[in-house]
């Protein structure tokens, strides 16, 4: 995801996750565009708030899937989710307190984290689901 576009290697083959990741990447791109064009002062909490809210909802949905599938690496995966939420909350708090200078470096750090998480942690979960078969999570 070096140029902000969706990389094919971010596609996991789990439709729910792929769609949500695409939306999350889109919000990061919107934040980057606003910062790069100098419009971050006009954001208010807009994009940051949506990104934080959407990230929380996405993580909850993903964590529910992991619980249903009894994913053995659940706790480590959730720790990564918690780390990103804390980073986003910190960025939003600084922004809301009046420091409107969100840097491109911060956005790029976020993008790198997100792509790395999808390529490693989320891919491991997608492989776990695939190995169990399409109906493994359904009651017998």
OpenMM code with the backbone's topology and positions (N, CA, C; nanometers):
from openmm import Vec3, app, unit

residues = "UNK UNK UNK UNK UNK UNK UNK UNK UNK UNK UNK UNK UNK UNK UNK UNK UNK UNK UNK UNK UNK UNK UNK UNK UNK UNK UNK UNK UNK UNK UNK UNK UNK UNK UNK UNK UNK UNK UNK UNK UNK UNK UNK UNK UNK UNK UNK UNK UNK UNK UNK UNK UNK UNK UNK UNK UNK UNK UNK UNK UNK UNK UNK UNK UNK UNK UNK UNK UNK UNK UNK UNK UNK UNK UNK UNK UNK UNK UNK UNK UNK UNK UNK UNK UNK UNK UNK UNK UNK UNK UNK UNK UNK UNK UNK UNK UNK UNK UNK UNK UNK UNK UNK UNK UNK UNK UNK UNK UNK UNK UNK UNK UNK UNK UNK UNK UNK UNK UNK UNK UNK UNK UNK UNK UNK UNK UNK UNK UNK UNK UNK UNK UNK UNK UNK UNK UNK UNK UNK UNK".split()
positions = [
    Vec3(0.0832, -0.1190, 0.0000),
    Vec3(0.0000, 0.0000, 0.0000),
    Vec3(0.0872, 0.1247, 0.0000),
    Vec3(0.2008, 0.1216, -0.0666),
    Vec3(0.2907, 0.2349, -0.0615),
    Vec3(0.2330, 0.3628, -0.1197),
    Vec3(0.1484, 0.3541, -0.2228),
    Vec3(0.0951, 0.4763, -0.2816),
    Vec3(-0.0468, 0.5060, -0.2337),
    Vec3(-0.0961, 0.4335, -0.1338),
    Vec3(-0.2279, 0.4601, -0.0794),
    Vec3(-0.3387, 0.3818, -0.1452),
    Vec3(-0.3089, 0.3154, -0.2544),
    Vec3(-0.4106, 0.2351, -0.3203),
    Vec3(-0.4120, 0.0953, -0.2595),
    Vec3(-0.5214, 0.0265, -0.2842),
    Vec3(-0.5368, -0.1088, -0.2325),
    Vec3(-0.4421, -0.2013, -0.3064),
    Vec3(-0.3545, -0.2667, -0.2340),
    Vec3(-0.2629, -0.3650, -0.2907),
    Vec3(-0.3341, -0.4996, -0.2955),
    Vec3(-0.3112, -0.5740, -0.4008),
    Vec3(-0.3726, -0.7062, -0.4110),
    Vec3(-0.3306, -0.7963, -0.2967),
    Vec3(-0.2109, -0.7761, -0.2437),
    Vec3(-0.1661, -0.8641, -0.1354),
    Vec3(-0.2352, -0.8319, -0.0026),
    Vec3(-0.3218, -0.7314, -0.0009),
    Vec3(-0.4027, -0.7036, 0.1178),
    Vec3(-0.5361, -0.7782, 0.1134),
    Vec3(-0.5682, -0.8364, -0.0004),
    Vec3(-0.6909, -0.9135, -0.0137),
    Vec3(-0.6704, -1.0492, 0.0515),
    Vec3(-0.7617, -1.0827, 0.1426),
    Vec3(-0.7475, -1.2055, 0.2215),
    Vec3(-0.8387, -1.3182, 0.1763),
    Vec3(-0.9399, -1.2872, 0.0964),
    Vec3(-1.0334, -1.3900, 0.0546),
    Vec3(-1.1449, -1.4141, 0.1541),
    Vec3(-1.1558, -1.3280, 0.2542),
    Vec3(-1.2678, -1.3304, 0.3493),
    Vec3(-1.3460, -1.2023, 0.3202),
    Vec3(-1.4577, -1.2143, 0.2464),
    Vec3(-1.5261, -1.0947, 0.1975),
    Vec3(-1.5545, -0.9883, 0.3038),
    Vec3(-1.6004, -1.0310, 0.4208),
    Vec3(-1.6320, -0.9337, 0.5254),
    Vec3(-1.5086, -0.8528, 0.5643),
    Vec3(-1.3983, -0.9200, 0.5791),
    Vec3(-1.2748, -0.8519, 0.6182),
    Vec3(-1.2219, -0.7653, 0.5044),
    Vec3(-1.2257, -0.8158, 0.3821),
    Vec3(-1.1731, -0.7400, 0.2684),
    Vec3(-1.2496, -0.6094, 0.2480),
    Vec3(-1.3808, -0.6144, 0.2577),
    Vec3(-1.4615, -0.4927, 0.2418),
    Vec3(-1.4294, -0.3931, 0.3522),
    Vec3(-1.4247, -0.4409, 0.4746),
    Vec3(-1.3972, -0.3513, 0.5872),
    Vec3(-1.2564, -0.2935, 0.5795),
    Vec3(-1.1602, -0.3736, 0.5403),
    Vec3(-1.0237, -0.3217, 0.5253),
    Vec3(-1.0196, -0.2156, 0.4158),
    Vec3(-1.0929, -0.2373, 0.3078),
    Vec3(-1.0977, -0.1375, 0.2006),
    Vec3(-1.1525, -0.0048, 0.2495),
    Vec3(-1.2565, -0.0102, 0.3318),
    Vec3(-1.3126, 0.1132, 0.3876),
    Vec3(-1.2141, 0.1797, 0.4825),
    Vec3(-1.1465, 0.1011, 0.5613),
    Vec3(-1.0479, 0.1547, 0.6559),
    Vec3(-0.9337, 0.2230, 0.5785),
    Vec3(-0.8835, 0.1590, 0.4750),
    Vec3(-0.7783, 0.2171, 0.3920),
    Vec3(-0.8290, 0.3463, 0.3273),
    Vec3(-0.9537, 0.3475, 0.2841),
    Vec3(-1.0112, 0.4685, 0.2249),
    Vec3(-1.0117, 0.5861, 0.3212),
    Vec3(-1.0413, 0.5600, 0.4475),
    Vec3(-1.0392, 0.6665, 0.5478),
    Vec3(-0.8971, 0.7159, 0.5731),
    Vec3(-0.8011, 0.6249, 0.5751),
    Vec3(-0.6606, 0.6656, 0.5904),
    Vec3(-0.6200, 0.7515, 0.4705),
    Vec3(-0.6628, 0.7123, 0.3509),
    Vec3(-0.6322, 0.7911, 0.2313),
    Vec3(-0.6940, 0.9305, 0.2400),
    Vec3(-0.8180, 0.9390, 0.2877),
    Vec3(-0.8845, 1.0692, 0.3021),
    Vec3(-0.8089, 1.1570, 0.4015),
    Vec3(-0.7629, 1.0975, 0.5101),
    Vec3(-0.6846, 1.1718, 0.6086),
    Vec3(-0.5541, 1.2203, 0.5463),
    Vec3(-0.4875, 1.1328, 0.4724),
    Vec3(-0.3621, 1.1715, 0.4076),
    Vec3(-0.3852, 1.2856, 0.3084),
    Vec3(-0.4915, 1.2756, 0.2279),
    Vec3(-0.5215, 1.3815, 0.1310),
    Vec3(-0.5435, 1.5154, 0.2001),
    Vec3(-0.6176, 1.5125, 0.3114),
    Vec3(-0.6454, 1.6362, 0.3843),
    Vec3(-0.5172, 1.6967, 0.4408),
    Vec3(-0.4305, 1.6114, 0.4935),
    Vec3(-0.3046, 1.6596, 0.5517),
    Vec3(-0.2123, 1.7123, 0.4409),
    Vec3(-0.1996, 1.6361, 0.3333),
    Vec3(-0.1090, 1.6746, 0.2250),
    Vec3(-0.1513, 1.8048, 0.1580),
    Vec3(-0.2822, 1.8293, 0.1534),
    Vec3(-0.3308, 1.9509, 0.0873),
    Vec3(-0.3437, 2.0689, 0.1836),
    Vec3(-0.3048, 2.0467, 0.3088),
    Vec3(-0.3122, 2.1550, 0.4066),
    Vec3(-0.4510, 2.1797, 0.4613),
    Vec3(-0.5424, 2.0877, 0.4393),
    Vec3(-0.6802, 2.1045, 0.4855),
    Vec3(-0.7052, 2.0433, 0.6223),
    Vec3(-0.5993, 1.9947, 0.6892),
    Vec3(-0.6227, 1.9261, 0.8161),
    Vec3(-0.6877, 2.0176, 0.9185),
    Vec3(-0.6678, 2.1490, 0.9080),
    Vec3(-0.7322, 2.2409, 1.0025),
    Vec3(-0.8834, 2.2428, 0.9829),
    Vec3(-0.9292, 2.2106, 0.8627),
    Vec3(-1.0725, 2.2088, 0.8335),
    Vec3(-1.1388, 2.0776, 0.8720),
    Vec3(-1.0592, 1.9821, 0.9149),
    Vec3(-1.1146, 1.8511, 0.9460),
    Vec3(-1.2020, 1.8515, 1.0699),
    Vec3(-1.1722, 1.9424, 1.1648),
    Vec3(-1.2331, 1.9292, 1.2964),
    Vec3(-1.1912, 1.7924, 1.3451),
    Vec3(-1.2842, 1.7173, 1.3931),
    Vec3(-1.2537, 1.5795, 1.4273),
    Vec3(-1.3070, 1.4848, 1.3205),
    Vec3(-1.3582, 1.5396, 1.2131),
    Vec3(-1.4271, 1.4635, 1.1097),
    Vec3(-1.3665, 1.3313, 1.0696),
    Vec3(-1.2620, 1.3366, 0.9899),
    Vec3(-1.2044, 1.2129, 0.9380),
    Vec3(-1.1449, 1.1299, 1.0504),
    Vec3(-1.0760, 1.1961, 1.1432),
    Vec3(-1.0176, 1.1211, 1.2551),
    Vec3(-1.1247, 1.0496, 1.3363),
    Vec3(-1.2341, 1.1184, 1.3616),
    Vec3(-1.3427, 1.0578, 1.4402),
    Vec3(-1.4027, 0.9388, 1.3654),
    Vec3(-1.4268, 0.9560, 1.2359),
    Vec3(-1.4808, 0.8450, 1.1563),
    Vec3(-1.3838, 0.7287, 1.1509),
    Vec3(-1.2548, 0.7597, 1.1341),
    Vec3(-1.1539, 0.6534, 1.1289),
    Vec3(-1.1490, 0.5778, 1.2612),
    Vec3(-1.1520, 0.6491, 1.3708),
    Vec3(-1.1485, 0.5841, 1.5022),
    Vec3(-1.2749, 0.5017, 1.5246),
    Vec3(-1.3909, 0.5601, 1.4969),
    Vec3(-1.5165, 0.4865, 1.5146),
    Vec3(-1.5211, 0.3626, 1.4256),
    Vec3(-1.4858, 0.3800, 1.3001),
    Vec3(-1.4917, 0.2672, 1.2078),
    Vec3(-1.3918, 0.1593, 1.2480),
    Vec3(-1.2741, 0.2008, 1.2910),
    Vec3(-1.1727, 0.1036, 1.3331),
    Vec3(-1.2222, 0.0230, 1.4520),
    Vec3(-1.2849, 0.0896, 1.5469),
    Vec3(-1.3398, 0.0169, 1.6632),
    Vec3(-1.4450, -0.0848, 1.6196),
    Vec3(-1.5356, -0.0437, 1.5329),
    Vec3(-1.6418, -0.1339, 1.4865),
    Vec3(-1.5815, -0.2510, 1.4090),
    Vec3(-1.4875, -0.2212, 1.3212),
    Vec3(-1.4225, -0.3267, 1.2435),
    Vec3(-1.3524, -0.4259, 1.3361),
    Vec3(-1.2781, -0.3751, 1.4335),
    Vec3(-1.2068, -0.4636, 1.5247),
    Vec3(-1.3038, -0.5491, 1.6057),
    Vec3(-1.4144, -0.4909, 1.6492),
    Vec3(-1.5139, -0.5698, 1.7233),
    Vec3(-1.5698, -0.6825, 1.6363),
    Vec3(-1.5999, -0.6514, 1.5107),
    Vec3(-1.6528, -0.7538, 1.4196),
    Vec3(-1.5494, -0.8632, 1.3961),
    Vec3(-1.4257, -0.8226, 1.3741),
    Vec3(-1.3192, -0.9194, 1.3505),
    Vec3(-1.2958, -1.0057, 1.4748),
    Vec3(-1.2980, -0.9429, 1.5910),
    Vec3(-1.2781, -1.0171, 1.7155),
    Vec3(-1.3932, -1.1141, 1.7416),
    Vec3(-1.5146, -1.0761, 1.7031),
    Vec3(-1.6278, -1.1671, 1.7172),
    Vec3(-1.6088, -1.2887, 1.6273),
    Vec3(-1.5622, -1.2651, 1.5040),
    Vec3(-1.5352, -1.3763, 1.4134),
    Vec3(-1.4286, -1.4683, 1.4725),
    Vec3(-1.3242, -1.4088, 1.5298),
    Vec3(-1.2164, -1.4897, 1.5876),
    Vec3(-1.2685, -1.5741, 1.7039),
    Vec3(-1.3543, -1.5166, 1.7858),
    Vec3(-1.4119, -1.5925, 1.8974),
    Vec3(-1.4977, -1.7069, 1.8468),
    Vec3(-1.5827, -1.6780, 1.7480),
    Vec3(-1.6696, -1.7820, 1.6919),
    Vec3(-1.5884, -1.8961, 1.6311),
    Vec3(-1.4775, -1.8615, 1.5685),
    Vec3(-1.3919, -1.9615, 1.5045),
    Vec3(-1.2936, -2.0258, 1.6029),
    Vec3(-1.2913, -1.9758, 1.7259),
    Vec3(-1.1973, -2.0238, 1.8283),
    Vec3(-1.0524, -2.0133, 1.7796),
    Vec3(-1.0189, -1.8950, 1.7303),
    Vec3(-0.8860, -1.8674, 1.6772),
    Vec3(-0.7842, -1.8691, 1.7903),
    Vec3(-0.6823, -1.9558, 1.7839),
    Vec3(-0.5894, -1.9710, 1.8961),
    Vec3(-0.5029, -1.8474, 1.9236),
    Vec3(-0.4807, -1.7622, 1.8248),
    Vec3(-0.3969, -1.6429, 1.8445),
    Vec3(-0.4818, -1.5190, 1.8751),
    Vec3(-0.6014, -1.5421, 1.9268),
    Vec3(-0.6965, -1.4337, 1.9533),
    Vec3(-0.6357, -1.3224, 2.0383),
    Vec3(-0.5759, -1.3564, 2.1510),
    Vec3(-0.5288, -1.2540, 2.2448),
    Vec3(-0.4192, -1.1669, 2.1846),
    Vec3(-0.3253, -1.2248, 2.1141),
    Vec3(-0.2184, -1.1465, 2.0519),
    Vec3(-0.2753, -1.0536, 1.9452),
    Vec3(-0.3741, -1.1029, 1.8730),
    Vec3(-0.4375, -1.0241, 1.7683),
    Vec3(-0.5098, -0.9040, 1.8303),
    Vec3(-0.5822, -0.9280, 1.9372),
    Vec3(-0.6552, -0.8214, 2.0053),
    Vec3(-0.5580, -0.7166, 2.0621),
    Vec3(-0.4438, -0.7605, 2.1110),
    Vec3(-0.3439, -0.6650, 2.1615),
    Vec3(-0.3015, -0.5676, 2.0520),
    Vec3(-0.2833, -0.6176, 1.9314),
    Vec3(-0.2485, -0.5285, 1.8200),
    Vec3(-0.3621, -0.4312, 1.7917),
    Vec3(-0.4846, -0.4810, 1.7948),
    Vec3(-0.5993, -0.3921, 1.7753),
    Vec3(-0.5995, -0.2818, 1.8800),
    Vec3(-0.5794, -0.3196, 2.0053),
    Vec3(-0.5795, -0.2217, 2.1150),
    Vec3(-0.4702, -0.1178, 2.0958),
    Vec3(-0.3536, -0.1601, 2.0471),
    Vec3(-0.2433, -0.0665, 2.0232),
    Vec3(-0.2827, 0.0390, 1.9200),
    Vec3(-0.3448, -0.0044, 1.8112),
    Vec3(-0.3832, 0.0919, 1.7084),
    Vec3(-0.4906, 0.1870, 1.7595),
    Vec3(-0.5876, 0.1355, 1.8310),
    Vec3(-0.6929, 0.2226, 1.8850),
    Vec3(-0.6311, 0.3280, 1.9770),
    Vec3(-0.5366, 0.2881, 2.0603),
    Vec3(-0.4684, 0.3854, 2.1482),
    Vec3(-0.3952, 0.4913, 2.0661),
    Vec3(-0.3281, 0.4502, 1.9594),
    Vec3(-0.2583, 0.5461, 1.8733),
    Vec3(-0.3561, 0.6448, 1.8108),
    Vec3(-0.4670, 0.5932, 1.7616),
    Vec3(-0.5671, 0.6811, 1.7005),
    Vec3(-0.6286, 0.7757, 1.8035),
    Vec3(-0.6575, 0.7239, 1.9227),
    Vec3(-0.7132, 0.8089, 2.0284),
    Vec3(-0.6150, 0.9192, 2.0667),
    Vec3(-0.4882, 0.8863, 2.0739),
    Vec3(-0.3862, 0.9847, 2.1072),
    Vec3(-0.3778, 1.0928, 2.0000),
    Vec3(-0.3767, 1.0524, 1.8741),
    Vec3(-0.3719, 1.1486, 1.7640),
    Vec3(-0.4947, 1.2386, 1.7666),
    Vec3(-0.6107, 1.1802, 1.7884),
    Vec3(-0.7338, 1.2588, 1.7930),
    Vec3(-0.7331, 1.3554, 1.9112),
    Vec3(-0.6847, 1.3104, 2.0260),
    Vec3(-0.6808, 1.3962, 2.1451),
    Vec3(-0.5896, 1.5165, 2.1228),
    Vec3(-0.4745, 1.4919, 2.0641),
    Vec3(-0.3815, 1.6012, 2.0346),
    Vec3(-0.4471, 1.6984, 1.9375),
    Vec3(-0.5103, 1.6443, 1.8364),
    Vec3(-0.5780, 1.7262, 1.7359),
    Vec3(-0.6912, 1.8073, 1.7994),
    Vec3(-0.7726, 1.7428, 1.8814),
    Vec3(-0.8868, 1.8103, 1.9449),
    Vec3(-0.8416, 1.9167, 2.0442),
    Vec3(-0.7226, 1.8993, 2.1017),
    Vec3(-0.6710, 1.9965, 2.1989),
    Vec3(-0.6148, 2.1203, 2.1305),
    Vec3(-0.6171, 2.1222, 1.9998),
    Vec3(-0.5747, 2.2417, 1.9298),
    Vec3(-0.4496, 2.2268, 1.8467),
    Vec3(-0.3780, 2.1171, 1.8607),
    Vec3(-0.2610, 2.0944, 1.7773),
    Vec3(-0.3097, 2.0309, 1.6480),
    Vec3(-0.3420, 2.1147, 1.5532),
    Vec3(-0.4026, 2.0677, 1.4287),
    Vec3(-0.3007, 2.0177, 1.3274),
    Vec3(-0.1743, 2.0178, 1.3633),
    Vec3(-0.0696, 1.9796, 1.2694),
    Vec3(-0.0483, 1.8284, 1.2694),
    Vec3(-0.1388, 1.7577, 1.2067),
    Vec3(-0.1193, 1.6141, 1.1864),
    Vec3(-0.0163, 1.6016, 1.0755),
    Vec3(0.0846, 1.5248, 1.0987),
    Vec3(0.1917, 1.5166, 1.0003),
    Vec3(0.1695, 1.4007, 0.9045),
    Vec3(0.2263, 1.4167, 0.7871),
    Vec3(0.2230, 1.3062, 0.6924),
    Vec3(0.2952, 1.1857, 0.7496),
    Vec3(0.3951, 1.2098, 0.8319),
    Vec3(0.4669, 1.0992, 0.8950),
    Vec3(0.3724, 1.0160, 0.9818),
    Vec3(0.2857, 1.0829, 1.0568),
    Vec3(0.1895, 1.0108, 1.1407),
    Vec3(0.0932, 0.9288, 1.0555),
    Vec3(0.0489, 0.9861, 0.9453),
    Vec3(-0.0427, 0.9140, 0.8554),
    Vec3(0.0290, 0.7957, 0.7925),
    Vec3(0.1530, 0.8147, 0.7525),
    Vec3(0.2288, 0.7048, 0.6916),
    Vec3(0.2561, 0.5946, 0.7929),
    Vec3(0.2792, 0.6317, 0.9182),
    Vec3(0.2973, 0.5319, 1.0241),
    Vec3(0.1692, 0.4497, 1.0394),
    Vec3(0.0564, 0.5175, 1.0367),
    Vec3(-0.0723, 0.4495, 1.0458),
    Vec3(-0.0914, 0.3550, 0.9277),
    Vec3(-0.0622, 0.4022, 0.8081),
    Vec3(-0.0773, 0.3184, 0.6880),
    Vec3(0.0132, 0.1956, 0.6961),
    Vec3(0.1369, 0.2158, 0.7384),
    Vec3(0.2316, 0.1048, 0.7496),
    Vec3(0.1825, 0.0030, 0.8520),
    Vec3(0.1333, 0.0531, 0.9653),
    Vec3(0.0817, -0.0371, 1.0686),
    Vec3(-0.0348, -0.1183, 1.0133),
    Vec3(-0.1292, -0.0504, 0.9501),
    Vec3(-0.2491, -0.1170, 0.8993),
    Vec3(-0.2133, -0.2231, 0.7952),
    Vec3(-0.1292, -0.1881, 0.6996),
    Vec3(-0.0898, -0.2850, 0.5962),
    Vec3(-0.0157, -0.4030, 0.6579),
    Vec3(0.0733, -0.3757, 0.7515),
    Vec3(0.1468, -0.4834, 0.8171),
    Vec3(0.0554, -0.5756, 0.8950),
    Vec3(-0.0434, -0.5186, 0.9629),
    Vec3(-0.1378, -0.5978, 1.0406),
    Vec3(-0.2216, -0.6873, 0.9485),
    Vec3(-0.2687, -0.6312, 0.8393),
    Vec3(-0.3486, -0.7093, 0.7448),
    Vec3(-0.2645, -0.8228, 0.6861),
    Vec3(-0.1416, -0.7908, 0.6478),
    Vec3(-0.0549, -0.8907, 0.5829),
    Vec3(-0.0095, -1.0016, 0.6769),
    Vec3(-0.0090, -0.9762, 0.8058),
    Vec3(0.0408, -1.0771, 0.8996),
    Vec3(-0.0718, -1.1344, 0.9854),
    Vec3(-0.1201, -1.0565, 1.0796),
    Vec3(-0.2204, -1.1045, 1.1751),
    Vec3(-0.3517, -1.1441, 1.1065),
    Vec3(-0.4029, -1.0552, 1.0219),
    Vec3(-0.5305, -1.0861, 0.9564),
    Vec3(-0.5155, -1.2003, 0.8565),
    Vec3(-0.4015, -1.2056, 0.7877),
    Vec3(-0.3794, -1.3164, 0.6939),
    Vec3(-0.3719, -1.4494, 0.7685),
    Vec3(-0.3099, -1.4503, 0.8861),
    Vec3(-0.3039, -1.5738, 0.9654),
    Vec3(-0.4445, -1.6190, 1.0029),
    Vec3(-0.5306, -1.5247, 1.0385),
    Vec3(-0.6679, -1.5597, 1.0727),
    Vec3(-0.7422, -1.6096, 0.9483),
    Vec3(-0.7233, -1.5439, 0.8349),
    Vec3(-0.7893, -1.5872, 0.7111),
    Vec3(-0.7460, -1.7295, 0.6729),
    Vec3(-0.6192, -1.7584, 0.6894),
    Vec3(-0.5702, -1.8943, 0.6601),
    Vec3(-0.6298, -1.9966, 0.7571),
    Vec3(-0.6437, -1.9574, 0.8821),
    Vec3(-0.7046, -2.0446, 0.9824),
    Vec3(-0.8487, -2.0768, 0.9422),
    Vec3(-0.9237, -1.9757, 0.9021),
    Vec3(-1.0626, -1.9958, 0.8586),
    Vec3(-1.0663, -2.0891, 0.7376),
    Vec3(-0.9810, -2.0630, 0.6390),
    Vec3(-0.9793, -2.1438, 0.5166),
    Vec3(-0.9464, -2.2893, 0.5467),
    Vec3(-0.8550, -2.3119, 0.6388),
    Vec3(-0.8157, -2.4487, 0.6731),
    Vec3(-0.9284, -2.5253, 0.7406),
    Vec3(-1.0145, -2.4543, 0.8095),
    Vec3(-1.1263, -2.5186, 0.8795),
    Vec3(-1.2414, -2.5507, 0.7864),
    Vec3(-1.2454, -2.4887, 0.6699),
    Vec3(-1.3527, -2.5137, 0.5746),
    Vec3(-1.4610, -2.4080, 0.5853),
    Vec3(-1.5391, -2.3945, 0.4791),
    Vec3(-1.6369, -2.2855, 0.4715),
    Vec3(-1.7487, -2.2910, 0.5744),
    Vec3(-1.7850, -2.4072, 0.6224),
    Vec3(-1.8973, -2.4175, 0.7145),
    Vec3(-1.8553, -2.4593, 0.8557),
    Vec3(-1.7279, -2.4487, 0.8866),
    Vec3(-1.6777, -2.4957, 1.0156),
    Vec3(-1.7392, -2.4215, 1.1322),
    Vec3(-1.7785, -2.2963, 1.1121),
    Vec3(-1.8315, -2.2155, 1.2212),
    Vec3(-1.9820, -2.2336, 1.2431),
    Vec3(-2.0460, -2.3072, 1.1546),
    Vec3(-2.1899, -2.3258, 1.1667),
    Vec3(-2.2210, -2.4397, 1.2645),
    Vec3(-2.3280, -2.4266, 1.3424),
    Vec3(-2.3642, -2.5348, 1.4346),
    Vec3(-2.4017, -2.6610, 1.3595),
    Vec3(-2.3737, -2.7731, 1.4191),
    Vec3(-2.4048, -2.9016, 1.3532),
    Vec3(-2.5518, -2.9334, 1.3641),
] * unit.nanometer
topology = app.Topology()
chain = topology.addChain("A")
for resn in residues:
    res = topology.addResidue(resn, chain)
    for name in ("N", "CA", "C"):
        topology.addAtom(name, app.Element.getBySymbol(name[0]), res)
